[in-house]
């Protein structure tokens, strides 16, 4: 008997699984509020060079003062980073109060900047503008560096100590470090604490993926993955609303961190992964959770048919005493190819998603409305990809969502900015497809790796994704080399990763692999219900479902 058969006997996808998914919805809501928080806490408000009080002429309006000291850009706006280097004596004022300027005599701001007071961000807090604008973008990179380290750490630790315990650890440290970040007194303190916060939050990210699929039967894995992913989009939409109401970055950071306190309380009801318990030989705990699952799903006859002895046989058959590490992802041929291709796909998915998500200016809407629309479009995209994945499979869904995302980014390269409405529509379509690609890859990855390596596999791919997310904001700085270069890079990466997705094996309607041997026994078809005679060999028991026996009999008749 396999794990999927156990879940079917206990209800497969009943009240227990629905309650578990609801409990795991809280971390899914919290994650986008931090991962995309940069759009608001690091937004650069309109600003210009500060003018000392002793330099201010008397009886002059603010507009006239700016005309005297601040040059204008070609588009007519006041310069953010330059001021006139000479005294106002060299300026000529005509009868209409227009100033004739000598634009060659300018210099960098000498006395700091004056910012728009409608919102208070870290850019205004520590003057991360003009020559220091790279530090402003780097603040997100530091965060994702922490997330990258967290992917490696929590991937290993949750496979070693369990999903539930490490989920609790992640919630506790996320709450503490979020509060420390909000209380930062320097940019260095903020960068370090945000990096550590990213590391803690990554635990939420990768653990809930494993728990979401490991308690659900094969038939409902896609549905569970999409439902779980929908909470990310809800959190994304909520972020725009919370950021609109709270304009101070410190209070905004506290607001999006505070739900971690509820997460700590919710751990009491979150079940440990039944698959992890069995592969680790924790049979009594696994039996307890299975009985709880069966009772909740109204399967009263389950205890009489599934005993601790039955579970012990299953656990022993899975060679639970072997210790696995990230190196095992590359030891065998099929896993090696899968891991390399998955890394390329994850890099492209994360790089294009954050490249689009962090570009919320230039479409004629304010940043709050753009972020809201970007978040809202993810919901129909996730619902649509559910039907696509079930119709054409994971591999084609993954590949084509990435390819069309790249096409959308490429289209906005050639469409002139004067056609703002068309650019907005294409950007929204690209955003929806990039989220569909993200939804697919999260579920796909959990199905590609065996249970003994699943958390390591998710941690490894999450590591690659966070490297991509770290580079995405820095890529925007390349617009100083060529203004279209960032978009061209985003487009190219999405296309390459989409092509790499065609090299991955299909997992639609296939049994989740439990061991490395399940993956290696038939390249390109791992996890599928194959070799029934092997499944029905020495370990056959009276607990095997009737449909498995019928299938075996049919196969034997076909051979004759």
N, C-alpha and C positions, 0 to 999 in steps of 0.2 A: 504493500500500500504506500502511495506517495502522499506528500503533504497536501496537495490539491484535493485528494480524495478525503482526507481528514476534514478539510474545510467544508467540502460539500456535505459530509455527514453532519457537521455542526451548524449548517445553515447557509454556508457559502457567502451570501450577501444579504444579511437580514438586519434586524434592529441593532445588534451588537456592532456590526461593521459601520452602520450609519452613525451611531453614537460616537464611535471612535473617530470617524472622519470629522464630525462636528467638534470634538475636543481638539483635533489637530488643525482646525480652521484658524484658531487664534494666532499661532505662530505664522501662519501663511499671511494673515492680515498685517502682522507686525513687520515682516520682512521688507515689503516694498516701501514702507514708510521710512525705513532707514536706507535701503539701497538706492532710492531715488531722492532722498532728502537733499542732496547736493543742489538740486534745481532751485531750492528755495533758501537754504541757509547760506549758500555761496553765491547767490545771485548778485550781480554787480549793479547797484542802483546808479541812476544818472548822477554824474559828479563833474566838478571842474576845480581848477586850482584855487586854493584859499588866498584871499587878499587881506593883508594886515590892516588893522583899523587905522593906523597912522597914515596909510597910503590912500585911504578913501577920501576923495574930494567931498566937500559939503554940498548939500542940496542937490543930490543926484539920485536918480532912481536905480533900482537893482539892474534893470536892463541896460541902462546907460553905463553902469559900473562894469558890467560884463563886457560891453563893447569896448571900453577903455583898456581892459587888462587881458581879455581872453580872445584869442583868434577864433575864427570860424572854419569849420570843415567844408569841403566842397558841397556837401548836401545842405548846408545852411545851419547846421547845429553847432553849438559851442564846443570847442576842443575839450577833451577830458584830461589830457595829459600835458598840454602846452600853455604857456602864458607869454606875454610880450616881455622881452628882456630890457626894453628901454622905458623911460618914464613917459607918462602920457603927453609930454610936451611935443612929441613928434607926430601926434595924431591931429588930423584936421576934421573939425565937426562942421557940417554944412547946415543949412537952415532947417532941414528936416530931421536933424539929430542923427543922420547917418554918419558913421565913422569910416574914413578912408584909411585902410590899414596897410602897413608894410609887413607882409606876412613872413618876410625873411628874418626879421629880428625877434625870434621866439626862443624860449628855453623851457626846460622841464620845470615842474612845479617846485617852488622853493619852500613853501610853508604848509605843505600838506594839501588836503582836499576838502571841499564842502560837498556833502552828499544829500541826495533826496531823502527826506525824513519819513517817507511813507512806509518804509520797512527798514529793519536793522539787521544786517547780515555780517558774516565774518569778514567780508570784503571791506565793509566800512569799519568794523571793529579794529582790524589790524592793517588797514590801508593796503589791501592786496589788489592793487590796481596798477595800471601802466607797467612800469618795469617789474613789478611784483605780481603781475597777473598769473604768471606761471605757478606761483605758490598757491594761488586760489584754486586752480585746476588740479594741482598736485594733492590737495587735501582729500579729494575723492580717490586718487591713486593710492594714498596712504591707507585709506579705509579698505580698499580692495586688496592691498597687500596683506592686511590682517585677515581678510576673508580667505585669501589664498592659503595662508598658513593654517587657518582653522579647518579648511577642507581636508588637509593632510592629517592634522591632529585628530579631529573628531571622526574621520573615516576609520582610522585605526582604533581609537579608543572605544567607539560604539560597537565595533566588531568584537573587541576584547571584553568590555565590561557591560555591554548591553545598551539597547537604544533608550530605554526609559531613564536609566540613571544619568546618561550623558545629556539627555534632553533637559533634565532638571538642572544639571551643572550649567548648561548653556543659558537657561532662563536667568539663573541667579547672577552670573557674571554679566549678562547683557544689561540687567537692571542696574547693577552697581556702576559699570563703566559708562552707561548712558548718562547717569547723573554726574559722574566725574567730567565727562565731556562738556556737559552743559555749564559746569562751573569753571571751565578753563580760564586761566588768567593770562595765558600767552598762546601764541600760535603753536609753539613747540609742544606745550601741554595738550592742546587740542589735537594736534596731529597724532601724537603718541596714543592718547586715550581713544581716539576714533579708530585707530588701527587695531588696538586691542578689542574694542567693541565689535569691529568687523569679524575678528577671530571668533568671538563668543557667538555672534549671530549666525555664523556659518554652521554651527552645530544644529540650530533650528532648521536650517535649510536642507541639510543632507539627511538628517535623521527622520524627519516627517515624511520624506519621500519613501524611505524604506518601510516605515510603519504603514503608510497608506496602501502599499501594494502587497505586503506580506500577510495581511489579515483578510485579503479579499481573494475570492476564487478566480480562476482563469477567465471565466465568461464576463466578469464584471470589472476586470482590471482597468480597461480603458475608461469606463464610466467613472470609476473611483479616482483615477488620475486626473481626469478633466474636472470633476467636481472639486477636488482638492486645489487644483490650479485656479479655479474661478475665484477663490478667496484672495489670491494675489491681486487680481484685477480690482476686487472690491477695496482692498487696502490701498491700491494705487489711486482710485477715485477719492477715497476718504482723505488721502494725503493732500490733494489739491484743496479740499474744503477746509481742513484743519489749518493748512498754511495760509489760506485766505483770511481766516479769522485771527490767527496768531502771527503777527509780523515780526516779532522779536525772536532771533534765532535760538536764544537760550531757552525760552519758554516753549518754543516749538519742539526743540529736541527733547525736553522733559515730557511734553505731551505724547510724543510718539514712543517714548521709552516706558512710560508708566504701565501699559498693558502687560508688560512682562511680570508684574506682580500677580496678575490674574493667572498667567501661565504657570507660575510656581504652584499656585493652589490647584490648578487643573491636573497636575501630575498624579495626584491621588487616584484619579479615575482612568488614566491612560494605561492600557494594557501593554505588557512587554510583547515583543514579536514572538509568535509561536514558532516560527521557523528558526529564529536564532536560538531559542531555548532548546529545541530538539537537536540542532547540529552541535550544540555545546553540551549535550547530555543531561540537561536539567529537566528530567522527565516529569518529576512531581509538579514542578511549577508549570510546565506545559500542560499537564493534565488538568490542573486547577483552572487555568485560563480557558481551556477547551470546554470544560464543564460550564464555566460562566458564560461562554459564548453560546453554547447549546441551550442553556436555560433562557437567556435573553432572546434567542431566536425561536423559542418555543419548540425545542426538540427534546421532549422528555425521555425518549427511548435511547438517547445517545450514550449515557453512562453504562448501560447494560451491554453495549456493543463495542465500545472503545475503552479498554482497560489500560492500566499503567504498564502491564506486560506487553500489550500490543505496541504502545508508544516506545517502550524500551527496545523492541526489535527494530523499529524504524530508526531510532537514534543510532543503534549499533551499526546498522547497515550504511550509515552516512559517514563513518570514519571520523567521528567528532573529535578525536584526540589530536588530529593534525593541526598545527598552528600555521596560519597563512599571513602573508604580508603583501605589500604592493609589488614586490618582485614577482610574485606568482601570477600577476596579470600579464606577464610577458614570457613565462617559461614555456608554454605550449603553443603550437602553431596557430590554432583558431583564436585563442584568447589574445595572442600577440597581435594578430591582424585586426581583431575587433577593437582592442585597446588603442591602437594607433589611429584607426579610422575614426573612432569615437572622439579622440582628442581633437582631430581636425574639425569635426562637426561641432563639438562643443565650443571650440574657439570661435568659429564663424557665427554660431547662434548668439553667444554672449556679446561678441564684438559688434555685430550689427544691431542687436537689440539695444544695447546701451548707447551706441552711436546715434541711434534715432531718438531714444528716450531722453537723452541729455541735450538734444537740439530742439528746444522749445521756443526759440525766437525766430523772427523773420517770416512769420506766416500771417501777419496782420492781426493776431489776437494777443492778449496779455498772457503772461506765463501761467497764470492760474487756469484760465480757460483752455489753453493749449494742453496743459497737463491733464485736465479733466477729460477732454476729448480723447487724448491718447489713452487714458485709462479706460474710458467707457468703450472704446472700439475693441478692446481686448476681450470683452465678454462675448459678443457674437462670434469673434474669431475662435475662441475656445470651444464654444458650442458647435460651430461648424467643423472644426478639426476633429471632433469626436466622431462624426459621421464619416468624414474622409478617412480617418485611420481604420475604421471598421470596414470601409468599402475597398480601399486600395492597399491597405497594409501600412505598417509603420515606416518602412524604408522609403516608399514613394512619397508618402506624406511629408517625411522629413526632408527629402531631397527637393521636392518642388516648392515647398514653402520658403526654403532658403534661396532657391534660384529666382523666384518671383520677388522676394524681398530685395535681392540685389538688383533686379530689373527696375523696381520702384525707385531705389536710390539713384540708379543711373539715369532714369528719366528726369529726375529733378536737377541733374547736373546740366542737362541741355535745355530745359524749359526756362525761359527768362524770368527774372524776379518780378517783372511787371505783370505777369499773369499769376497773381498771388493766389486766386481762388483755386486754379488748377493745381498749383504746387501744393496747396493745403490738402486737397483731396488725395493726391498721390502719396503725400507724406503719411496721411492717416491710413491709407490702404497698406503702405509699407510697414507701418507700426503694427497693424493688426496681423499681418503675415509673420512679422518677426516674433510676435507673441505666440502665434500658432506653432512656429518652429520651436520655440522654447517649451511650450506645453508638450509637444511631441517628444522632444529629446529627453525630458525628465522621465516620462513613462518608459520610453524606449530603453534608456540606460538601465533602469531597474530590471528590465526583462532580459537584457543581454548577458548579465553576469549571474553566476550561480550563487546560491545563498551563502556559501562559505566565503565568498569574495565580494558579495553584493555591496556591502558598505565600503569596502576598500575601492571597489570600482566606481561607486558614486563619489567617494572622496577624491579619487584621482581625476575624474572628469570635472568635478567641481573646482579642483585646483587649476586645471587648464582654463576653465571658464572665467575664474577670477583673475587670472593673468590677462585674459582678453579684456575683461572689464576694467582692469587697472590701466591698460593702454588706451582704451577708448577715449577718455577725457583728454589725455595728453595729445592724441592725434589731432584734436581740433586746433592745437597751437600751430600746426603746419600750414594753416591758412595764411600765415605771414610769408611763407615761401611761395605758395600759389593758392589762391582762394578756393579753388576747386579740388585741391589735393586731398583733404580729409574725406570728402564724399566719394572720390574715386577709390580711395583705399577701402572704405566701408563696402562699396559695391563689389570690388574685386574679391575681398575676403568672403563675402556671402556666396558668391558664385563658386569659388573653389571648394568651400565646405559643402555646398549643395551637391557637387559632383562626387565628393568623398562619401556622402551618405549612401550612394548607390552600391558601395562596396560592403556595406554592413549586411548581416543576415536578417531575414524576415522573422518576426516573432509573433505575428498575429495568430491567435487561437492556438498557441503552443504552450506547453506546460513550462512553468518556471523551472529552470535548471537548478538542481540542488548541489551538485558537485562539479569539479573540473571535468571529470569523465563524462558527465552529461553534455557538456559543451563540446568536447573533443570527439565524441563518438561518431558524429556525422556532420562534417563541416557544412555551414550554410543552413543547417536545419536543427541546431541544438535546441534542446528543450521540448522538441516535438514528441508526441506520444508514439515513439517508434520502438522496435525490438520488444514486442509484447511478450515473446517467449522468455526474454531475459527478465522482464518484470514479473512474470508468472513462474519463475524458477523455484529455487530452494526456499525462498522466503514467503511463498504463497501462504495465505491464511484465510480463514473464513470471513475476515472483515473486508475482503476485496469486493468492491461494488459489482453488481450484476452486469452492468454495461461493459465493464472491462473484460469479464469472462466471455460475454457474447462476442465482443470484438475479436478476442483471441481465437474463439471457435471459428468465426467467419474466415479469419486469416488462414487457419489450418486447412479448412475446406478448399480455399482457393489454391493452396499449394498442391493439394491432391488432384 
